[in-house]
Amino acid sequence: MNQLSQPRADCVDSQGWASEPCSLLRSLSPASPISRPRSARPSFFRVGVEILLVLYTALVFLDSRFLPPRSPLLWSVVAYLALLLVATIVSLDRSRSWWGTLDRMEGAFAILHYGAFFIMLASLLRTQKDWVVFFTSLWP
């Protein structure tokens, strides 16, 4: 058992349970094994992108005008994502390459979500006015 999992003597009551203030402080400590969850925001983003991707795919099947524009930037992003997948497949630690670490959460899985979000934005926001409206709605 490491030092972090053993409560300090002044945080333990007479029956061996950790007192509430000490438990709260330990759970908020960055070095604590039971620290607060760090994966909520990226998980919400990924779920949102997946829902939007399903809706965007349906939109493309209904109206082909919403296909992404064929531009050098789009082809560069697609090539990067393809190379990322190849690098993940031939990686020594495929799991870590695919999922990333708990602290960073920047594996291929996350980067593919960023790529899908980019492609959807590039397809739907065609004019400068669309981009201005999009960014001003993010930061009022």
Sequence and secondary structure as in RCSB ss.txt:
>XXXX:A:sequence
MNQLSQPRADCVDSQGWASEPCSLLRSLSPASPISRPRSARPSFFRVGVEILLVLYTALVFLDSRFLPPRSPLLW
SVVAYLALLLVATIVSLDRSRSWWGTLDRMEGAFAILHYGAFFIMLASLLRTQKDWVVFFTSLWP
>XXXX:A:secstr
  GGGS  GGGB TTS B HHHHHHHHHSTT TT   S HHHHHHHHHHHHHHHHHHHHHHH GGGS    HHHH
HHHHHHHHHHHHHHT SSHHHHHH  TTT  SHHHHHHHHHHHHHHHHH  SHHHHHHHHHHH  
